[in-house]
Amino acid sequence: MDLLRRGRPRVVITGMGAETALGPVKQLWENLLAGRSGIRNIETIDTEHISVKIAAEVRDFDPSKYVDAKEARRMGRASQLAVSAAHQALEDAGLDVETVESQSDRVGVVVGTTLGSHELSTGATFDFRTYWRKPNPLAMVNSLPNMPAHYISKVLRALGPLTTPSTACAAGTQSIGEASELIRAGRADYVVTGGVEAILQDYTIAGFTAMTALATEYNDEPDKASRPFDKNRSGFVIGEGAAIVIIESLANALRRGARIYAEILGHASSSDGYHVAALDPTASGATRSMKWAIEDARINPEKIAYINAHGTSTPTNDVMETTAIKRAIGEHAYNTWVSSTKSMLGHAFGASGAIEAIVTALSLFTQKVHPTINYETPDPECDLDYVPNTARDAHGLDIALTNSFGLGGQNATLVMGRV
């Protein structure tokens, strides 16, 4: 087996961990294949004063499983979720903290997020201004976007390169792509990488409602709310969660007999340079991201058999992404399966891309593709095969692609292959 690609180490995924509305990785994958939605009525915050009362929230989460209870109380929810997912990924990779510590400066951490534990700073600000309480110095520090990556580094004793891409909804995907470069360049032997988001707050929901971005009419049928590519889609559903993968060189993985889920063949990012929130209707930025990732992978676009779409369920995104796919891979787009994980998990912003990277890797590993649920009425502007409502066997699936497009015109794409 060739251990190099274009003269550089081949990069593979050997461990996965997640905290999602559909459970950790094994349960998540089973639920996705079954077409079960994790979108439900919100339980973790008061929704009496907001109109949208549904989300894909992580329930029954116990941060003390992996973190000392006292330290867990100081951490924000995003950091708690990220550390839990990182521990799961490390165990899944057949590694442990002692192994990481023994080669600590060769283990990197690249974990993206949009806002980190934003609830800590907003809560502390409210208390200070309302009650004139003495400021909580730890609240401000622990709300910083780089804190999930910091805590993973601290708890796992991973003392190599440490980075926090904060590229909105593209953060998880871009993090994994940039982490792969650390392996390619020989700057790390392992990288703990992925994304996390925990911004399920009343002001977040109210803000996106005011932007008319959310599905607002499904409080009584939450599992029907996210409808990517369906003609009657009306907006996205907010989610939360964390997803972390362990990546290393193929040579290292084979040497230690690790299970290999998939290879990271290529990645890219691009900018729309168009609008702070609106999508570029020409789809030029998204198209460039896909084309550049395919070029980085050095593959023929017609080898792509599956695309895990950004697929937010907003009227504009789904048309734009469909256009980008067709421009990036041409007529082959009509022979490619496309499905949206967000149909069941909503939009977890910086975590979504990392969750979807895990899903894409599992599609290659298990040779199955999960469905896009709630697809009932075709949209003439969205005319690809979106794997409606029922999972597909995907024997022979060798190459897949996953997209993430974020606020501020941030685009990121990963191309993966079966090893």
C-alpha positions in Angstrom: 0.0 0.0 0.0 1.4 3.4 -1.0 1.9 5.4 2.2 2.3 8.7 0.4 0.1 10.9 -1.8 1.9 13.4 -3.9 5.0 12.9 -1.8 3.2 13.6 1.5 1.9 11.4 4.2 -1.7 10.1 3.6 -4.0 11.3 6.3 -6.7 9.0 7.8 -9.4 9.1 10.5 -8.9 6.5 13.2 -11.2 7.7 16.0 -14.5 9.4 16.4 -16.5 10.9 19.2 -19.7 13.0 19.3 -22.3 14.5 21.5 -25.5 15.1 19.5 -29.2 15.3 19.8 -29.2 11.7 18.4 -26.6 10.5 20.8 -22.9 9.5 20.5 -21.4 8.1 17.3 -22.8 4.6 17.3 -26.3 5.7 18.3 -26.1 8.7 16.0 -25.4 6.6 13.0 -28.1 4.1 13.7 -30.7 6.9 14.1 -29.6 8.6 10.9 -29.9 5.4 8.9 -33.3 4.9 10.4 -34.4 8.4 9.5 -35.1 9.4 13.1 -35.1 13.1 13.9 -33.3 14.6 16.9 -35.4 17.8 16.7 -37.7 18.1 19.6 -39.4 20.7 21.9 -36.7 22.5 23.9 -36.2 21.4 27.5 -32.9 23.1 28.6 -34.1 26.7 28.4 -37.3 28.6 29.0 -39.2 29.2 25.8 -42.3 31.0 27.1 -41.2 34.4 25.7 -40.0 33.2 22.3 -42.0 32.0 19.3 -39.8 29.1 18.2 -39.8 26.3 20.8 -37.9 23.5 19.0 -34.3 22.6 18.5 -31.9 19.7 18.3 -30.5 19.8 21.8 -28.2 17.4 23.5 -30.2 15.9 26.4 -29.1 14.0 29.5 -25.5 15.2 29.1 -23.2 14.5 32.1 -20.0 16.5 31.8 -18.5 14.9 35.0 -18.0 11.6 33.2 -14.7 12.9 31.8 -14.0 16.1 33.8 -13.7 16.8 37.5 -17.0 18.2 38.7 -15.5 21.4 40.1 -13.7 22.1 36.9 -16.8 21.2 34.8 -18.8 23.9 36.7 -16.3 26.5 35.6 -16.3 25.4 32.0 -18.9 26.5 29.5 -21.2 24.0 27.8 -19.2 24.1 24.5 -16.0 23.1 26.4 -17.8 20.4 28.2 -19.3 18.9 25.0 -15.9 19.1 23.2 -14.0 17.4 26.0 -16.5 14.6 26.2 -16.4 14.0 22.4 -12.5 14.2 22.5 -12.3 11.5 25.1 -14.7 9.3 23.1 -12.6 9.8 20.0 -9.4 9.0 21.8 -10.9 5.7 23.2 -12.3 4.8 19.8 -8.9 5.3 18.2 -7.4 2.8 20.7 -5.4 5.5 22.5 -5.4 6.9 26.0 -4.2 10.0 27.8 -1.0 8.3 28.9 -0.1 7.5 25.3 -0.8 11.1 24.3 1.2 12.5 27.2 4.2 10.3 26.3 4.4 12.1 23.0 2.5 15.3 23.9 4.3 17.8 21.7 3.5 15.7 18.7 -0.2 15.8 19.3 -2.1 18.8 18.0 -5.6 20.2 18.6 -7.6 22.0 16.0 -11.2 22.6 17.1 -13.5 25.1 15.5 -16.5 26.9 16.9 -18.6 30.0 16.1 -19.0 31.5 19.6 -17.7 29.0 22.1 -19.4 29.2 25.5 -21.1 32.5 24.7 -23.7 32.0 27.4 -21.1 32.6 30.1 -20.2 36.1 29.0 -23.8 37.1 28.3 -25.0 35.7 31.7 -22.2 37.5 33.5 -22.8 40.7 31.7 -26.5 40.6 32.6 -25.8 39.9 36.2 -23.3 42.8 36.4 -25.5 45.3 34.8 -28.7 44.2 36.5 -27.5 43.5 40.0 -24.1 45.3 40.1 -22.5 42.1 41.2 -18.8 41.7 41.3 -17.7 40.5 37.8 -16.9 36.8 37.5 -13.4 36.8 36.0 -13.6 33.2 34.9 -16.9 33.7 33.0 -15.3 36.1 30.5 -12.2 33.9 30.0 -14.2 30.6 29.7 -16.5 32.2 27.1 -13.7 32.7 24.6 -14.0 30.7 21.4 -10.6 29.0 21.9 -11.5 27.5 25.3 -12.9 24.2 24.0 -9.6 23.6 22.2 -7.7 24.7 25.3 -9.6 22.3 27.6 -9.1 19.4 25.2 -5.4 20.2 25.1 -5.2 20.4 28.9 -7.2 17.3 29.7 -5.6 15.1 27.1 -2.1 16.6 27.6 -1.9 17.3 23.9 0.8 20.0 23.7 1.5 20.3 20.0 0.0 22.9 17.6 -3.2 24.4 19.0 -5.7 26.3 16.7 -9.3 27.5 16.8 -10.8 28.3 13.4 -13.8 30.5 14.1 -15.4 30.5 10.6 -19.1 30.3 11.6 -20.9 27.4 10.1 -17.8 26.3 8.2 -15.6 25.9 11.3 -15.8 22.2 11.9 -15.1 21.3 8.3 -12.3 23.8 8.0 -10.7 22.6 11.2 -10.4 19.1 10.0 -9.0 20.2 6.7 -6.4 22.5 8.3 -5.6 19.7 10.8 -4.8 17.4 8.0 -2.1 19.8 6.9 -0.3 19.3 10.2 0.0 15.5 9.4 0.9 16.2 5.8 3.7 18.5 6.8 5.0 16.2 9.5 4.3 18.7 12.3 2.2 16.3 14.3 1.8 12.5 14.6 -1.9 12.8 15.8 -4.3 15.7 15.7 -7.5 15.9 17.7 -9.8 17.9 15.5 -13.5 18.8 14.9 -16.0 21.4 16.0 -18.4 22.3 18.7 -21.4 24.6 19.3 -23.7 25.3 22.2 -25.6 28.5 21.4 -29.1 27.2 22.2 -30.2 30.4 24.0 -33.4 32.5 23.9 -31.6 35.5 22.3 -30.0 33.2 19.6 -33.4 31.8 18.7 -35.1 35.3 18.8 -32.3 36.8 16.7 -32.5 34.2 13.9 -36.3 34.4 14.1 -36.0 38.1 13.5 -33.8 37.3 10.5 -36.6 35.1 9.2 -34.1 32.3 8.9 -35.8 29.7 11.2 -38.7 27.3 10.5 -41.4 28.9 12.7 -44.5 26.9 12.1 -43.6 23.5 13.5 -43.7 23.8 17.3 -46.4 21.0 17.3 -44.4 18.8 14.8 -40.7 19.4 15.5 -39.6 16.4 13.6 -41.1 17.8 10.4 -39.5 21.2 10.7 -36.2 20.6 8.8 -36.9 19.9 5.2 -33.8 20.3 3.1 -34.4 20.5 -0.7 -38.1 20.1 -0.3 -40.2 22.7 -2.1 -42.0 23.6 1.1 -38.9 24.2 3.3 -39.2 27.4 5.2 -36.0 27.7 7.3 -33.4 25.9 9.5 -33.7 24.5 13.0 -31.0 25.4 15.6 -28.9 22.5 16.9 -26.0 22.0 19.2 -23.3 19.4 19.8 -19.7 18.4 19.3 -17.8 16.1 17.0 -14.1 15.2 17.3 -12.0 12.9 15.2 -8.5 11.6 15.6 -6.4 11.9 12.5 -2.9 10.5 11.8 -0.8 9.3 8.9 -1.7 6.1 7.2 1.8 4.8 8.0 1.3 5.4 11.7 -2.2 3.9 11.7 -1.0 0.7 10.0 2.0 0.4 12.3 -0.2 0.4 15.4 -3.0 -1.7 13.8 -5.6 1.0 14.1 -9.1 0.8 12.6 -9.3 3.2 9.6 -12.6 4.8 8.9 -11.6 6.9 5.9 -8.9 8.9 4.3 -8.9 12.7 4.0 -8.0 13.2 0.3 -8.4 16.9 0.0 -9.8 20.1 1.4 -10.3 23.7 0.5 -12.0 26.9 1.7 -13.1 30.0 -0.1 -14.9 33.3 0.4 -18.1 34.7 -1.2 -17.0 38.2 -0.5 -20.7 39.1 -0.9 -22.8 39.7 2.2 -22.5 39.2 6.0 -25.5 36.8 6.0 -27.0 36.4 2.6 -25.7 33.8 0.2 -24.2 34.7 -3.1 -26.9 33.6 -5.5 -24.3 32.9 -8.2 -22.9 30.1 -5.9 -19.4 31.1 -7.1 -17.7 30.8 -3.6 -19.2 27.4 -2.9 -18.3 26.2 -6.4 -14.7 27.3 -5.9 -14.5 25.5 -2.5 -15.7 22.3 -4.0 -13.5 22.5 -7.1 -10.4 23.4 -5.1 -11.0 20.5 -2.7 -11.3 18.1 -5.7 -8.1 19.5 -7.2 -6.3 19.1 -3.8 -7.5 15.5 -3.7 -6.2 15.0 -7.3 -9.3 13.0 -8.4 -11.6 13.0 -11.3 -14.9 14.8 -10.2 -16.8 11.8 -11.7 -15.3 9.6 -9.0 -17.5 11.4 -6.4 -20.4 9.1 -5.6 -21.9 10.8 -2.5 -22.1 14.4 -1.2 -23.1 15.2 2.4 -24.6 18.6 1.7 -24.7 21.7 3.9 -28.4 21.3 3.2 -29.8 23.8 5.8 -33.5 23.7 4.7 -33.6 27.4 3.9 -35.1 28.5 0.6 -31.9 30.1 -0.6 -29.2 27.8 0.6 -30.6 24.6 -1.0 -30.9 26.2 -4.4 -27.5 27.7 -4.2 -25.8 24.5 -3.1 -27.6 22.5 -5.8 -26.2 25.0 -8.3 -22.7 24.8 -6.9 -22.7 21.0 -7.0 -23.7 21.0 -10.7 -21.1 23.6 -11.5 -18.4 21.8 -9.6 -18.9 18.3 -11.0 -21.0 18.9 -14.1 -23.5 16.5 -15.4 -22.2 13.8 -13.0 -24.2 15.7 -10.3 -27.3 13.8 -11.6 -25.6 10.5 -10.9 -24.5 11.5 -7.3 -26.3 10.8 -4.1 -26.8 14.0 -2.0 -28.2 13.9 1.5 -28.6 16.4 4.4 -27.7 15.4 8.0 -29.4 18.6 9.1 -32.8 17.1 8.2 -32.5 15.2 11.4 -30.0 17.2 13.5 -30.8 20.8 12.6 -28.0 23.3 12.2 -25.3 23.1 14.9 -23.2 25.9 13.3 -19.5 25.2 14.0 -20.2 21.6 15.1 -22.2 20.7 12.0 -19.3 20.3 9.6 -17.5 18.1 12.0 -20.6 16.0 12.7 -21.1 15.7 8.9 -17.5 14.8 8.4 -18.0 11.8 10.8 -21.2 10.9 8.9 -19.3 11.1 5.6 -16.5 8.9 6.9 -19.1 6.4 8.2 -20.8 6.3 4.8 -17.5 5.2 3.3 -16.8 2.8 6.1 -20.2 1.1 6.3 -21.1 1.5 2.6 -24.4 3.1 3.5 -25.9 6.5 2.9 -28.4 8.1 5.3 -31.6 9.7 3.9 -32.8 13.3 3.7 -36.0 13.1 5.7 -39.1 15.2 5.2 -38.5 15.3 1.5 -42.1 15.2 0.1 -42.5 17.7 -2.6 -39.8 18.1 -5.3 -38.5 21.6 -6.0 -37.8 22.2 -9.7 -34.8 24.3 -8.7 -33.4 21.4 -6.6 -33.3 18.6 -9.0 -30.7 16.1 -7.8 -31.0 12.8 -6.0 -31.4 13.8 -2.3 -31.8 10.2 -1.0 -35.4 10.9 0.1 -36.6 9.4 3.4 -35.0 6.0 3.1 -31.3 5.0 3.5 -29.4 3.5 0.6 -27.0 0.6 0.4 -23.9 2.1 -1.2 -21.7 -0.8 -2.2 -18.7 0.5 -4.1 -18.8 3.9 -2.5 -15.1 5.0 -2.7 -15.1 8.8 -2.7 -17.4 11.3 -1.0 -17.5 15.0 -0.4 -18.9 17.2 2.4 -19.7 20.9 2.3 -20.1 23.6 4.9 -21.1 27.2 4.1 -21.2 29.9 6.8 -22.1 33.4 7.7 -19.7 36.0 6.3 -19.4 34.0 3.1 -17.2 31.2 4.6 -17.1 28.1 2.5 -15.3 24.8 3.3 -15.2 21.4 1.7 -13.6 18.0 2.5 -13.1 15.1 0.1 -12.7 11.7 1.7 -12.0 8.2 0.4 -12.3 4.6 1.5 -9.0 3.0 2.4 
